[in-house]
Amino acid sequence: MQPLPPEEARRDGAEDAQWSRPECQAWTGTLLLGTCLLYCARVSMPVCTVSMSQDFGWNKKEAGIVLSSFFWGYCLTQVVGGHLGDRIGGEKVIVLSASAWGFITAATPLLAHLSSAHLVFMTFSRILTGLLQGVYFPALTSLLSQKVRESERAFTYSAVGAGSQFGSHPGLGRLGARPAGVQAHQSSLETAFPKALRLGWVFNVVPWLVAIPASLFSGFLSDHLINQGYRTIAVRKFMQVMGLGLSSVFALCLGHTSSFCKSVVFASASIGLQTFNHSGISVNIQDLAPSCAGFLFGVANTAGALAGVVGVCLGGYLIETTGSWTSMFNLVAAVSSLGLCTFLLFGEAQRVDLSPTHEDL
């Protein structure tokens, strides 16, 4: 019997390593729960910051240091996490990191009262949490690229990504439900958005509830179109048109309305459509190079995290300068449109790697 060519042999080996349908379903549920817990831990500090500021006498600048310090660590481990996932397996990286950031989260009340240097300990714990959580999505991308069939990747990734909305609900609801006096501690009443502060929990929760079915639908639609014979890159670009293009239109509408009801509708549409990115560029990395998808996602997510830090600072400056949120939403639309145009021009889906690098350690 004539042996298979090396290229076909590698492909057969990769297919043998992929999950069966029951395994994929079990892993999807487990990873969805993991994503949910990740975001529960991530939003715990913003929920507690107001009370901690009052207890420890932090001013706005000091509270901002604690909150932003998470992203200092988060930006540093994206590439490392993706590379480790590609080399030793994403599931190992996820388990080890989750155990560590879970322990830190549980120990936060103890750290807060460990000494009189509350600000130092809280800042350090947030940096460390960011470092450990930074490896999650690159390692997840590496794991799914190696274990999930191409025809099921979009739905699987979208389903797991929906955990971010599930995990954010408790914190967002608590933030929106604060009394007006407490909310004013964080930002002036004149610049709060939307104006109806008593209904802030509605504006904070409803759009994220809408995002859950939107994320699942986008994944289902993407996989269905590919299985129907549509070119993979065409489907990925269509998803990005929805996730960046159409969502930007609703973001612009959000900046030009004073109606609370319309604000909720526009925000829900914009945030819901943004989940289509899960079935677009996020999965496109897995199309291009499954064997090093974690590393590539880490590079891309690092750039995105840094851009987010700059964007938050710039957005705050625009709101303070103009006294209006319109400029902020215009910035979101401009950045999204630039990213969309770049992907439409240069996006590809043909696999460029044929040599697996995974090592079972």
Sequence and secondary structure as in RCSB ss.txt:
>XXXX:A:sequence
MQPLPPEEARRDGAEDAQWSRPECQAWTGTLLLGTCLLYCARVSMPVCTVSMSQDFGWNKKEAGIVLSSFFWGYC
LTQVVGGHLGDRIGGEKVIVLSASAWGFITAATPLLAHLSSAHLVFMTFSRILTGLLQGVYFPALTSLLSQKVRE
SERAFTYSAVGAGSQFGSHPGLGRLGARPAGVQAHQSSLETAFPKALRLGWVFNVVPWLVAIPASLFSGFLSDHL
INQGYRTIAVRKFMQVMGLGLSSVFALCLGHTSSFCKSVVFASASIGLQTFNHSGISVNIQDLAPSCAGFLFGVA
NTAGALAGVVGVCLGGYLIETTGSWTSMFNLVAAVSSLGLCTFLLFGEAQRVDLSPTHEDL
>XXXX:A:secstr
     HHHHHHHHHHHTS  HHHHHHHHHHHHHHHHHHHHHHHHHHHHHHHHHHHHT  HHHHHHHHHHHHHHHT
TSHHHHHHHHHHH HHHHHHHHHHHHHHHHHTHHHHHTSSS HHHHHHHHHHHHHHHHTTHHHHHHHHHHHHS G
GGHHHHHHHHHTHHHHHHHHHHHHHHTS HHHHHHHS TTT SSS GGGHHHHHHHHHHHHHHHHHHHHHHHHHH
HHTT  HHHHHHHHHIIIIIIHHHHHHHHTT   HHHHHHHHHHHHHHHGGGGGTHHHHHHHH GGGHHHHHHHH
HHHHHHHHHHHHHHHHHHHHHHSSSHHHHHHHHHHHHHHHHHHHHH   S    S      
